[in-house]
Amino acid sequence: MGNFKIQVTSSGIYKVEVANPYFFFEPVVVEISEEEFAPGKDTKAFLYSLKGGKDFRLMYPLVLDPTSRLQYFEPVPQFDPLSYLKNPFVLMIGVTLLLSQMSKNVDPEDMKKAQAS
């Protein structure tokens, strides 16, 4: 949990973005008009959407919660022996071995007839 304080010297529209290596925070737009810049006035803060601009008003002072956790690396998949069966090379070897075993069970006379014709 961190805190920050910004000293603003003039009115305007400001975009607040939090840079954190572990979490993603949505950017926030803070509008300070001339009337609100006077001491004792409230400041308006909006959640900022890249598509549509301002989404909805936030309470001030800002309390920002992370939207998601950042992942920089792809997790290594676990070993799966069934993935080898999906390989075309392994399928061809399996079919070849299956056909050779089936040809051993054929009657020799039927084999000679098949080779002759």
N, C-alpha and C positions, 0 to 999 in steps of 0.2 A: 504494500500500500504506500503510495507516494503522494506528496503534496507539491503544488506549485503555486506561485503567486506572480501575476503579471502587472506591471505598472504601465497604465495606458495614459498617454499625455494628450490625446485628441479624440474627438468622436470619429466614428467610421464603422466599417464592417471588417471583422477579423476572423480568420479561420484558424482554429486550434487543432493541431494534429499531434497525437502522442506517438513517439517512437519508442517501441519496446521490442527487444529481441525475442521475447517468448509469447507475447499476446498481441492481437490486432484490436485496435480501438477505432470506432467510427469517428470521422472528422466532425467537428462541431463548429458552427458559425455563430459568432457573437456580434450582435449589433449594438452599437452605442450611439444614440442620437444626441443632438445638442441639448435637448431637454433632460435626457437621462444622465448626461455628463455632469450635471450639477450635483453637488454633494447631497447625499441622502436619497437619490433616485435609484430605482431598480434598473438592472441591465437585462436585456433579452438575449437568450441563447437558444439556438435551434440545432437539432440533429440534421446534418447535411447529407443529402443523397446525391450521388454522382449523376443519376438519371433525371430526377425531378427537382433538384435544388433543395430547399428547406422542407423537411418532412413534418416535424412537430416540435413544439416548444418544450424546452427543458427547464427545470428549476435552477435558479441561480442562488448560491454558488454551485458550480458544476460538480457533479459526482459521476465520473465516467467508469463504466464497467466494460471489461473486454468482451468483444463479440465472439472471438474464436481464438484457439491456440494455434500458433504458427508452427508448421512442420517444414523443416528444411531438407530432410532426408526421407527417402522412400523406405519403408520397412522391408527387410529381407524376407522373402516368402519362405515358409517352412518346406522341408524336403517332402516331396510327394512322389512315391514310386509309381503311381498311376499316370503321372505326366509322361513317363517314358512310353507308355502304350499309345499315346497320341502322336508319337513321332512316326512319319511315313516310312522311314528306313526300318524301324523296328517292326512295323506292320508288314512290310514286304518280306523280311526275314521270317516272321511268324507264318505267313501264308506259304512260303517256300518249304519250311519244315513240315507244315501240316500236309501239304501235297505229297512230299516225299514219304511221309509215314502212311498216307493213304495208298500210295502206289505199292508199298510192300505187302499190303493185305489183299491185293488183287490176285486172282487165280492165274498161274503162269500160262495156261492155255488161252484164257481171255486176253492176256497181255500180248501173246503172239498174234492172235486174230486182229487186235487193235493196231499193232505195228504193221501187219501185212496190208491192211486196207487203207 
